[in-house]
Amino acid sequence: MTQRLAERAARALSPRVGRRSFLTKSAIVGSALAAAPAKYILEPGTAYAAVCSCAGSRCDCGSACCDGYTEFCCAVTGINRCPPGTLTGGWWKVDGSSFCGGRARYYVDCNSTCGSCTCGGSGICSGSCSGRRCACAGGSCGNRRVGCNGFRYGQCHQNVRCLGPIVCRVVSCIPPWQTDSSCGSTVRVDNATRNHHRPCLTGNPYGRLDSVTAVEGGLRVRGWAVDPNTTGAIPVHIYIDDVGRAKLAANLSRSDVARAYPGAGANHGFDAVIRDVRPGYRNVCAYAINVGEGVSYTGIGCRRAFAEDDPFGRFEAAFMDFGKLHVRGWAIDPNTDGPISVHIYDNGRGRAKLAADVDRPEIDQQYARGRRHGFDAKLSLSPGRHEIQAWAINVGTGLNRLIGTRVVTWSGSPFGSIDTITALGGGRIRVTGWAIDADTTAPVRAHIRSDDTHIASFVAGLERSDLAPLGFGTAHGFDVTVTVGAGSHEICLWITNVGAGSHARAECNRVTVT
């Protein structure tokens, strides 16, 4: 009964399908009846579904790996031609293909070679002869099979008696016998494959603009691009509102792309930030640039994204510097290339209004918004713990933005410096320097200690015009001569505190006296 049903089904299918499809379908019907007769006869569904094995995988029977056809070579190797270790075993035609401008399209099978194996009378050796294992291409259910179909139309390499299973297929709009001298012109037809396609078959680059997101001062674009004519990186051009803005190299690792397109290589991603983007909604498009045959470029996606209009920047530093709060950073507003204002807050209260107009060439290099965007200032500060905030003040549309918070703790103790220590002989030394307490502009008392022994006390009141930038007056210098005795000594400057804070050791230096 099984044999009779299979033969009747084969005869019924014969007038309606091409040779390849007829052989495939009749074989499937026979297999279904032999393997699962009750399921096939009594339940709705196709014969194929009854015996679906999908190259030994656990793929769903509706997946590409289970449709019975072989994967395209360009999806396996990245190139639309037979790979090494294979020979063209035959071809078939599809009429009226949309991929060839309405003309015929030709599918060529790349069969594995048999090596030293024989094939008996079938003309097909087993895949084990060439080491070609039957599997879903790349191990993915979304890819068709490789090394599974032991079949040969036979118009090509007729001088080779034995060939193995089909490894992959190549596609052309040109008849195979015109480009491959091993192929004859006997026509086989299988229009069931009319819609079989992969982006890599066109010869044109392909890819995807995955995302466009707003970042400080611009937009970040991410995606990937592949050209079937090469496994190397290709250029990608980014346009914003129809204006070319960036030329990128799609050379970043993308394992997901490598899995989806085996043989195309792994380094085809791009991830870049485009600076100096006008605020508001922008239309961003990416184009993969061809490096081989095909059109000069392919659009791989457009996305609409909002470029931020709030100011941005960095509050880089806040620290005590000789009794003053030193603040430093930069700020930019996307609505202008000119300097903007930065407001400094101390424990929640406004402390200073600064102009971010200090020359910062490296900021211009990074954001392409001009050089004058830095701020660098010294401010008075009382002793204690302070939470210092810097706010970039908005220009045009948008809102003010906090660009950083720093915590500074200051005791209020005096500070100073030993400028020189000179050995004079006879056990004497000359010490010069300065001493200041931030609580007063008047001179303060300072002390010299030698090896932790107090040897001199004086008022640091000499005129020092170079101290004016510190903001506490200029009468803070000293120049004293003291006797310390022969030998090596550690000389330290101590300063008497005024107001908040405590007495402070400002500096120590070592000197050798004869």
Beta strands, then each sheet from edge to edge (+ up, - down):
strand 1: 86-94
strand 2: 105-113
strand 3: 135-136
strand 4: 145-146
strand 5: 163-172
strand 6: 206-215
strand 7: 218-226
strand 8: 235-240
strand 9: 243-249
strand 10: 252-253
strand 11: 267-275
strand 12: 280-289
strand 13: 297-307
strand 14: 312-321
strand 15: 324-332
strand 16: 341-346
strand 17: 349-355
strand 18: 358-359
strand 19: 372-379
strand 20: 384-392
strand 21: 401-410
strand 22: 415-425
strand 23: 428-436
strand 24: 444-450
strand 25: 453-460
strand 26: 462-463
strand 27: 475-483
strand 28: 487-495
strand 29: 504-513
sheet 1: 1+ 2- 5+
sheet 2: 3+ 4-
sheet 3: 6+ 7- 11+ 10-
sheet 4: 9+ 8- 12+ 13-
sheet 5: 14+ 15- 19+ 18-
sheet 6: 17+ 16- 20+ 21-
sheet 7: 22+ 23- 27+ 26-
sheet 8: 25+ 24- 28+ 29-
end
